[in-house]
Amino acid sequence: MANTYDATIKELVWAGAPALLRMLAGDRVASFLSAEFSTVRQRRPDMVAELDGGGLFHMEFQVGREDMLWRMLEYYALISRHHGGAPVTQLVLHLGERGEDGPPGIRHPNLNFRYEVRYIADLDAGPLLDSPAPEDAVLAILCRCDDIRERVRRILARLAPLPRRERADAAAKLLILSQLRRATPVVKEELETMAIQFNIKEHPYLSEIFAQGLEEGRAEGREEGEAKGRAEALLRLIERRHVAVSEEIGRRIRAATVAELDRWLDAVIDAPTLTAADLDAILAQPHH
């Protein structure tokens, strides 16, 4: 999978993540197998392993909506041939949001090929959080979740006892993966609370995350300033038109967005007369 999460996911899974792999493969991984295949065009599957029960398990990670059909068929042939024609259990683990998927296989008159597709967002995080492997704990950020902040706190509590360098490395990976769940601000806040430090230079993608966060903060600051200025202008205009502003309306105006305030300003300016009832009607108008 050609994206910025590729190296992080692979490193976590290849380092172990036994709870996740057992959940997906249905058996414990006995050993990881070589994923290098010498062909005219070099192909490298995301993960190939031999299970305790003796079967071969191949997994690919997917974030976008790229077509996996022929790639999975090609990998099946390469892996099976490399291991003496042994059957291969294949799985595409989708890391993104659930969407509409085509059939996970190919049906031709002389070919019937299928593999399984699962979404990590559908998985229960319990076994990963209970696992002794920190890799499982980090990957729990991508599992089914109702309270993202509580999930982040549980993950960080699992990472806290690790030696400093291992803890920092796991925290950095957690921050990277949090982008997939739009949870980066929460992870940043909780990391600051726990005073976990890590070297951005060791994880180049982190510099992009922090740069993006800084720019978003500046943009939010600009928008907040604009909204505050418009709110004060609207309140002053209403008062100039001799309409009393209640505390509730004042709070509502100060909490409004720039777009809402612009719409209300235009309506108040255009109103030939303005009463308290007129103001209530203006503020209650739905956005078109």
Salt bridges, closest charged atoms under 4 A:
ASP6 OD2 - LYS10 NZ 3.43
GLU11 OE2 - LYS173 NZ 3.17
GLU36 OE2 - ARG44 NH1 2.42
ASP46 OD1 - LYS10 NZ 3.10
ASP52 OD2 - ARG28 NE 2.90
GLU60 OE2 - HIS58 NE2 2.87
GLU74 OE1 - ARG41 NH2 3.20
GLU74 OE1 - ARG43 NE 3.47
GLU97 OE2 - ARG182 NH1 3.71
ASP101 OD1 - ARG65 NH2 2.53
ASP122 OD2 - ARG98 NH2 2.46
ASP169 OD2 - LYS173 NZ 2.45
ASP169 OD1 - HIS203 NE2 3.20
GLU189 OE1 - ARG149 NH2 2.81
GLU190 OE2 - ARG149 NH1 2.75
GLU190 OE2 - ARG153 NE 3.28
GLU215 OE1 - ARG218 NH1 3.94
GLU215 OE2 - ARG222 NH2 3.71
GLU232 OE2 - ARG254 NE 3.34
GLU247 OE1 - ARG251 NH1 3.82
ASP262 OD1 - ARG230 NE 2.56
